[in-house]
């Protein structure tokens, strides 16, 4: 069964308000002679924005350019500051397997979490799959938002039944962060 079929089945659950696949990987960002470790999230940006309001965190650029400009990337403000980068600049992104992409910065975001801003980037899911040397069916997570996050444990159980994978409700997985975030999600770990 493909991840798209799982997503379709999960989307039909009454408590679900949004579903999106994601591919994450550790990378090294390079600009000139400066290198910085981080992680890239390959996403369908419109769906990711519905999940966590990426647009609300943008300080420059346009998140929708991820779909319009080939090999484009959104980077955290901390990455931009440390590497002296701006929208329109290029950044080299190298995966742990050694694959690399020269990517155009189309946006810079700032959250309220310093560690996120200093390490995280977003790119088109297909580009990240390629960067990691994986095929188009590869995903590391399927993120799910719920209408009522209090139902997350029950929905996680339903998702485990549908997929056969471990589903972890966001509240349990991120106990220390739940007070600061309004994300109502269930993460499905599909393997790395």
N, C-alpha and C positions, 0 to 999 in steps of 0.2 A: 504494500500500500504506500502510495507516495504522500509526501507532506501536504500537497495540495488537497488530497482527499481528506486527510485529517483535519485540515483547516476548514474545509467545507462542512464536515460533520460537527466540528466544534462550534462553528458559526451558527448552527441551527439550535444550539442549546438556549433555552429561554433566558437564562441569566447573563448571557454573553452580549456585550455591547461592541466589542472590537477584537479582531484576531490578526496577528501578523507574524510571519516567519522572520528569523534573524540569524545571521552568521557572524560570530565574533572570533577575533583572533588577536594574538599579541603581535605587535609590530615594532619596528624602529623607524621613527620619523627622522629625516635628514634634510638639512638646509645648509648648503656650503659645507663646512667641516664640523658642524655641530650635529650630534645625534641625541635623540631623546626616546626612551622607551615609552610605549603606550599600548592602547588597544583600539582596534577599529571595529565598528558595528556595521555590518552590511544589512541594509534595511530597505523596505519599500517606504520611502520617506513620508508619503501622505498618510499611510497607516501608522507609522511611528509617531507622527505629529498628533494624530488622534489619541494615541496612547499616553504621551507624556508632554504634549504641547512644546515641541521643539521650537516652533515659530516664536513662542513667547519668550524663549531664551536667546533668540538671535540678536546680536548687537551690530552685525553688518552682514551684507550679502542677502541672498535669497535661497532658502532651503529647496525650493522647487527646481533650482538649477541643477540639482543632483540628477534629475531626469532629462534635462535639456543639454547638458554639457558632458561629453564623454570624459571618463577618468577624472571626475570631479570629487571634491571632498569638503565636508564641513569639519572644522577643527575647534577645539576648546580654546578659550581665551588664553589659558596658561601656556598651551602649545605655541600659539601665535606670539605671545610675549617672549617666551624663552628662545624662540627661533627667529624673532624679528620678522614675522610674516604678516601679510595683509591679503584681503580679498584680491584675487587676480594673480597672486604669486603662485609659483610651483613649489611642491614639496615632494620629496622622494619617500615612498612608504615601502618598507621591506618586511616580508613575513619571516617567520622562524625558519621556513624551508629555503629561504634565500631568494624567492621570487620578489621582484620589485616592480613598482609602478611609479611613474612620475605623474603626479596628480595636480590639478588646478584647484586652488582654494576658492570656493564659491560662497562660503559663509563662515562666520565665526560666532560661536555661542558662548554664553556665560551662565552657568547654573549657580546655585548657592553652595555647591560642594567643590572645594578647591581641588581635591584629588581627581574628580571627574574632569574639570576644566584643564588640568595639566596633563591628562593622559588620553582622553577619549576623542574619537572622531567618528563621523558617519560617512558612509559611501553607499553607492548603489549595491544591492545584494549580489547581483551577478558579477560585478567587478571584484568584490571581496571573495566570492567563491573562486574566481580565477586566481587572485593573488595568493590564496591559500592552497592552490593546486587541486581544487575540488570541483566536482561536476555540479550542474544546476539543480540537482535534487538535494544537495547537501545543505542542512540547516543545523545549527547548534541549539536553537530554542524556538519554540512557538509561544509568543507572548499573547496573553488573553486578558482583556479588561472585562470587568463584570459590572452589571447594573448596581448590585449591592455587594460590596466587598466582604460583608459578614458571611456571605454564602460561599466564600472561597474554598473552605475545606470540602464541602459537599460537591462543588463543581470540580475540584481537583480529582476527587474520586471518580466522577463520571468520565473525566478526560483520560484517566488511567485505563478505564474500561475500554474506551474508544481506541486508544492508541497502543496500549500495551507498554507504554513508557511511564517512568516515574513522573508524576506531576506534583509540583510543590507550590502551595499557595504563597503569595507574595508576603503576606503578613507574617507567616511563620518563618520564611526564609530571611526576612529583613526586619526582625523584631525591633532592633535599635533605631531603624529609620522610619518606622511607620508613622510616628507622630509628625514628622516633617514632610511627608509626601502624601499626596492624595491619589496616587496610582492604585488602582484596584485591579490587580493582575494575578494571573496564574502562569508560572513558567513551566514549560515542559522541557526536560533535559533529554536531548536526543543523541548525545554522545559527542565526544571530541576525539 
